[in-house]
């Protein structure tokens, strides 16, 4: 996030009544001051009613990072930040979540589905977990081991989005799994201790898939492996970085 965007996030507006339900207004009718948020790296996700003569908009600057944008009555200026009432209550979060969570979940889930992953488990398992996996990551293997009860019982499947980032040979090892005649079997052997060999020359098509996966990882704000994504019982996306604790693993694998 650049300095200008950081300044935008720091704004706080005060008001005196609760936010109402979202209002549906076509994007082409949004004033220029609202659309200008895009110049700071934000994406306007939708509009909601706001008090005090303001119009409220939800803007996303990164997955899971949404903020309120409030248009002044003259339609010429916006205030970006948290809207508080006279008692200091946050009036923004619920309305922003209502506008953004559904579309963000749908977008991210589709991006993960379209990524280049290797299946671990039954393709018909009801719970799907996407995990960014570097073949040289010992914590990815620990995640794999802890997930066995749910995977082997058919409750969950893990779709390993392979990346090569930790060591010089990570990409070549990931490529050997992805390019195998049976990628799922190659991944299984790797996680069971028969480590994947480093390919001497990565085919261009496989390299493009690895680059795409790494690009998605960065777009989603993921900093390390393993990082996992799954849908909770309400159908909203949940994300966890690192090896989950037992309770978090339970929520990921069987919400």
N, C-alpha and C positions, 0 to 999 in steps of 0.2 A: 504494500500500500504506500503511495507516495505521500509527501508532506501535506499537500493540499487535501487529499482524501482524509488523512488523519485529522486535520482541522475540522473537516465536515463532521466526522464522527463525534467530535467533542462538544457540539452544540447542545444546549439544554433550553427548552421552552417551558414556560409555566402556563397552566390553564386551570379552569375550575370545574369541569364536569367530565363524566365518563364518555369514552368513545363509543360510537354506535356501530352497527353492523356494517360490513363492507358495502360500498356502492359500486355498481357496474357502470363505468364510463369508458367509451372507446378510447384506445390509446391515441388515436389521431386528434382527439379533442384536448389532450393534455397540454397545458401552456408551455411555452418555450423554457421558462424558468425550471420547470420540472424535468423536461427532457434534457436540460443542460447537465443533469447529474451524470449522464453517460460520459461526459467529457472528463469526469473524475473517476472513471472505472466502474461506475455503478450501473445496475440494470433495474429499471422500474418494473416491479412485479404486479402491481395493481393498486387500486385506490380504496380507501375506506373513509367513512365519515369521521370528522374531528370537531371538537368544540371551538367556541370562540371565533367563529367565522373563518376558521382555517379549513383547508382541504388536506386530508392525509393521504400519503402515498407510501408504499413499502418498497424500499430499494435494497437490492442484494449486491454486495461488493465481493463476496466469495461464498462458496457453499457453507451454510450455517451461520453466515454473518450478514444479518439483515438489520436495517435501521429505518426509522421513520423520517419522512420528508414532508414538511408542512408548508403549504402554499399560503401566502398572506392574501388578505381580501383583495388587494390591488392586482393580483395575478402576476406580479412582477418580481417577487422575491420568494425564496424558500429558506426555511430553518431546518437544519438537519440534526437529529439527535433524539433524546428521550423527552417525551411530553409528561409533565407532572401536574398534579392538581395541588390545591392549596394545602393539603395534608401530606404532600410529598409522595403520593402514590403514583406508581408508574402506570400511565394510561396507554402506553405504546405497545408493550410486548404482546398482549393477547390479540390485538387487532392485526399486528404485523404477522404473527404466527398464522392467523387465519388466512391471510392473503398469500403467504409465501410457502408454507410447509408442503402443501399439496403439490403445487407446480415444481418446487425444488426436488421433492422426492421423486416425482415422475421423471424429471430431466436426468437426475443423477442415476436413477435405477436403469434408465434406458442406456445411458453412457456405459455403465458397467456391463450391461447385457451385450452391448456391441463391442466390448473390448475383446482381447485375445486371451482366453483363459483355458485352463486344463481342468477337467472334471475330476473331483474326488468324491466318490460315493454314487448313490443311485440317482440317475437323471430324473426320476419321478419323485424323489424325496420332497416333501412339502415345503420345508424351510430351506431357502437359498441364502448362502453366505458367500460374499465375494471377499477374497483376501489378497492383498498385494504381497507377493512372495519373491524374495531373492534367494536363489539356491544356496548362497553362502551365509544365509541368515540362520543362526542357531535358534533364535526365538521363534522363527517361522516353524521350525521342526517341533519345538515345544508346543506351539499352538496346535499343530497337526496331531501330536500325540494326545493332547488333552481333549481334542474333539472326537476321538475314536468312538466313544459310546454312542453319540448321536448319529455319526456317519454310518457306523456298522449296523445300527438298529434300523436304518432307513428313515430316521426322523429328519435328517438334514443332509444337504449336499454342500460341499465347499467348491467354489469355482476360483481356482488359483490364477490370479492375474499376474503372470510372470514378468519380472523386471530384472535388469542387471545393473546394479548401482554400487554395491558394497565393496567389491574387489575388482581387480583388472580382468579376472576371468569370469565374473558373474554373468555377463551377457552371453558368453560362449557356453556356459553351463546351462543357462536358461534356454538357449537356442537348441541344445541337444535334447532337452525334454520336449520342447514344442515341435521340433522337426522329426521326432521319433515316429515310427510306424504306428505305435500305440502310445500317445502322449500320457494317457492316464496310467498305464502300466509303468512307463518310465518315471513318472512322478512318484508313484507308489514305491518303486525300487529305491529312488533317491531318498525319500523320507524314511525308509526302513534301514538306511545305512549304506546302500550301494550307490555312492555318490555319482551323480551324472558327470560324464567326462566333458571337458571343454572342447568344443568344436574348433578345428583348426581354421576354418573359414565359414563364417555365418552366411547362409544364403540371403540375398538381398530382400526377399519377401519376408523372411523371418526377422531380419533386422528391422524392417519397417514396422512389423507387429510389435517388437520390443520397444521401438521408439514411440509408437502410439500409446502403448501401455504406460510408459514413463511419463509421457506428456499428460495423460489423464490423471496420473497420480499427482503430478504437480498442480494441475488445474483444480483438483479437489482439495488442495492444501495439505496433502499427506506428506509428512516429513520423514517417515521411517517405516521399515517393515518389521513385523507384520502389522498391517492396518486392515481392519475388517469392516464390512458394511452389511447390514441385514435390515429387514423390515420388522417392526414390532407388532404387537397384537392389534394396534390401531391402523396398521398399514403405513406408518411413517418410518422414515429411514433412521437407523441408529448406526453410529460409527464408533469404533474403538481402535486406539493405537496401542500396540504392544500386546503382550500375552495377557489375556483377560483373567481376572480373579474368578473363582468358581461361580459366584453369583452372576457376574456379567456374562460368562460363558453360557450359563443356563439361559439367560435372556436372549443371547445371540442365536443359540441353537434350537431353543424350544420356547419361544415367547408366549 
